[in-house]
Amino acid sequence: MDISSGLEDVYIKHTGLTSIDGEKGILRYRGYNINDLVEHSTFEEVAYLMLYGELPTSEQLRTFKNSVEKGYLLPDYVKQIISSMPREAEALSVYMTAFAAMSASESNFKWSPQTDKAKAAEIIGHAASVVANANRHSMGLQLRDLAPSDSYARSFLEAALDRKAEQGEVRVMDRALILYLDHEVPASTTAALVACSTLSDMYSSIAAAIAALKGPLHGGAAESAYTQFARIGSPEKVDAWFNENIVEKKQKLMGFGHRVYKTYDPRMKIFKKMATDIVKRDEDRNILLTAEKLEERGVEQFGAKHVYPNTDYYSGIAYRAVGFPVNMFTALFALSRTTGWVAHISEYNESEPRIMRPRALYKGPGPRDLAPVSHH
Ligand SMILES: CC(C)(COP(=O)(O)OP(=O)(O)OC[C@H]1O[C@@H](n2cnc3c(N)ncnc32)[C@H](O)[C@@H]1OP(=O)(O)O)[C@@H](O)C(=O)NCCC(=O)NCCS
C-alpha cells in the first residue's frame, strides 16, 4: 500500500476560492488573476470577494468594513494576556495565544452559513488588533485598539507602528495583505480544516492554522530568507557563501522552492517590485542587492529542478522597509492568511463536511505477551 508522503497530490476538498497553475505560475482568486486584484482592488474588496463569492457593491463594502471595524475592539482579557507575555516573544506566538484564549468564549459555537460570515468579519478585525498589539508590546508601548480609517491596512499600520503611515506604506501593506490572503490548502489551511472538521469553533481552528504556519518550511520562510540575506552581508559575498553552504553543505536556500509552483511564483515578482520601489535606507538596499544576486545564483543552480524563488523571498525586505522588525514577518503573513483560513473553513462547512480522519499503516512489533514491569 502506498503512503502519501507529505500528502502530496492528495485532494481534500473542492474549492471555489483559489486556483494555482503551478506550471505556468498563475494564481487566481475566484477566477481573477492576482496581478489584476493587486493592481485594481483593495484588501477589503478581495476579502469580501473570498467570503461572499463576488466583489462588493459600495453599500456591501461599507457594511462589511463596519463589521470588520467592530472586531478592532479586543476584549480586555485578551489585552491582559498579550501584556503578560515576554516582550521578546515571537509575534506569531502572541497571535496564537490570543486566539486560543478567545476560543474560551466559543463554547456555544454552532456552525451555520448565516452566522459564519459575521464571525469571519469579527475574526478579521480581531486579527489586525492582536497582531498590531503584538508589535506594540514588543516595543514597550501601551496596548490600544485599532482606530477605523479609510483602510484596514492603514488602521493596522498606524496602530502597529505607533505613527502616521505614508500612502506608499499603506499601499505596500494593502498589497501584501492581498498577496498572502489565500493559497489553496497548504499545511496551515489544512490544519484549520482538520480542526473545523471536528466541529471545533473558528477561533480554535485559526489557532491550529497558526501553529502549522509557524515553521520555517511554511510561514517562517520570509524570516529565514531575510536572515539568510543579512548573514551573507553583501552581493560580493554571495558566490562564496552559496558554494560553501548550498553546494557543499547542501543546505536549503530559504525562499526557494514550492510544492505546487514549478516556475516563478507570481506573488514573488510583485513583492520584488514593491521592495525595489519602497526601499530607502542604505542598509535595506544592500540586503535587496544581496537578495537579487542570490536569486540569480539560485536559479542558475536549481532552475533545472524547477526550484524557483517563492513569495517569501522578497516579502521580508518590503516589510522591513515599511518599518517592521524581522520577528513580525510570520505574524504579518498570518494576518493576511486569516481571511483565507476563515473563507476555507466557511466553504468546508457549507459543503458536506466530514471529519478528517486519515489512517496510518502499522509497522511496529507483532502481537506479544506482556511481562509486567516489576517495581522495587
Ligand atoms: C517549500 C518546500 C518545503 C517544498 O518542499 P517539497 O515539495 O517537499 O519539495 P522537496 O523538498 O521534495 O524538493 C524537491 C527537490 O528540490 C530540491 N529543493 C527544494 N527546495 C529547495 C531549496 N529551497 N533549496 C535547495 N533545494 C531545494 C530538493 O532538495 C529536492 O531535490 P532532489 O529531488 O534532488 O532530492 C521546499 O522547497 C523548501 O523547504 N523550501 C525552503 C523553505 C521555503 O522557502 N518555504 C516557503 C514555501 S512558500
The ligand as a MOL file (V3000), in Angstrom:
LIG
                    3D

  0  0  0     0  0            999 V3000
M  V30 BEGIN CTAB
M  V30 COUNTS 48 50 0 0 0
M  V30 BEGIN ATOM
M  V30 1 C 8.7080 24.6670 0.0810 0
M  V30 2 C 9.3150 23.2910 0.2800 0
M  V30 3 C 9.0560 22.8570 1.7460 0
M  V30 4 C 8.6220 22.3130 -0.6700 0
M  V30 5 O 9.0500 21.0350 -0.3350 0
M  V30 6 P 8.6860 19.7370 -1.2100 0
M  V30 7 O 7.5110 19.9910 -2.0700 0
M  V30 8 O 8.6020 18.6030 -0.2540 0
M  V30 9 O 9.9140 19.6300 -2.1920 0
M  V30 10 P 11.1800 18.7330 -1.9810 0
M  V30 11 O 11.8290 19.0570 -0.6820 0
M  V30 12 O 10.7890 17.3170 -2.2530 0
M  V30 13 O 12.1180 19.2630 -3.1750 0
M  V30 14 C 12.2350 18.6910 -4.4750 0
M  V30 15 C 13.7080 18.8100 -4.9020 0
M  V30 16 O 14.0750 20.1940 -4.9470 0
M  V30 17 C 15.0950 20.4810 -4.0020 0
M  V30 18 N 14.7560 21.7260 -3.2920 0
M  V30 19 C 13.5090 22.1310 -2.9480 0
M  V30 20 N 13.5790 23.3140 -2.3050 0
M  V30 21 C 14.8860 23.6300 -2.2390 0
M  V30 22 C 15.5630 24.7290 -1.6780 0
M  V30 23 N 14.9060 25.7070 -1.0740 0
M  V30 24 N 16.9090 24.7580 -1.7560 0
M  V30 25 C 17.5730 23.7530 -2.3770 0
M  V30 26 N 16.9660 22.6890 -2.9350 0
M  V30 27 C 15.6400 22.6220 -2.8720 0
M  V30 28 C 15.0850 19.3160 -3.0110 0
M  V30 29 O 16.3360 19.1140 -2.4130 0
M  V30 30 C 14.6750 18.1650 -3.9140 0
M  V30 31 O 15.8150 17.7810 -4.6510 0
M  V30 32 P 16.0530 16.2340 -5.0270 0
M  V30 33 O 14.9200 15.8770 -5.9350 0
M  V30 34 O 17.3950 16.2390 -5.6970 0
M  V30 35 O 16.0300 15.4860 -3.7260 0
M  V30 36 C 10.8270 23.2960 -0.0250 0
M  V30 37 O 11.0290 23.7790 -1.3400 0
M  V30 38 C 11.6130 24.1430 0.9700 0
M  V30 39 O 11.9700 23.6590 2.0330 0
M  V30 40 N 11.8980 25.4410 0.6440 0
M  V30 41 C 12.5910 26.3150 1.5330 0
M  V30 42 C 11.6010 26.9010 2.5240 0
M  V30 43 C 10.6490 27.8710 1.8960 0
M  V30 44 O 11.0590 28.8040 1.2080 0
M  V30 45 N 9.3560 27.6960 2.1910 0
M  V30 46 C 8.3170 28.6110 1.7390 0
M  V30 47 C 7.3720 27.9540 0.8340 0
M  V30 48 S 6.1880 29.1280 0.2240 0
M  V30 END ATOM
M  V30 BEGIN BOND
M  V30 1 1 1 2
M  V30 2 1 2 3
M  V30 3 1 2 4
M  V30 4 1 2 36
M  V30 5 1 4 5
M  V30 6 1 5 6
M  V30 7 2 6 7
M  V30 8 1 6 8
M  V30 9 1 6 9
M  V30 10 1 9 10
M  V30 11 2 10 11
M  V30 12 1 10 12
M  V30 13 1 10 13
M  V30 14 1 13 14
M  V30 15 1 14 15
M  V30 16 1 15 16
M  V30 17 1 15 30
M  V30 18 1 16 17
M  V30 19 1 17 18
M  V30 20 1 17 28
M  V30 21 1 18 19
M  V30 22 1 18 27
M  V30 23 2 19 20
M  V30 24 1 20 21
M  V30 25 1 21 22
M  V30 26 2 21 27
M  V30 27 1 22 23
M  V30 28 2 22 24
M  V30 29 1 24 25
M  V30 30 2 25 26
M  V30 31 1 26 27
M  V30 32 1 28 29
M  V30 33 1 28 30
M  V30 34 1 30 31
M  V30 35 1 31 32
M  V30 36 2 32 33
M  V30 37 1 32 34
M  V30 38 1 32 35
M  V30 39 1 36 37
M  V30 40 1 36 38
M  V30 41 2 38 39
M  V30 42 1 38 40
M  V30 43 1 40 41
M  V30 44 1 41 42
M  V30 45 1 42 43
M  V30 46 2 43 44
M  V30 47 1 43 45
M  V30 48 1 45 46
M  V30 49 1 46 47
M  V30 50 1 47 48
M  V30 END BOND
M  V30 END CTAB
M  END
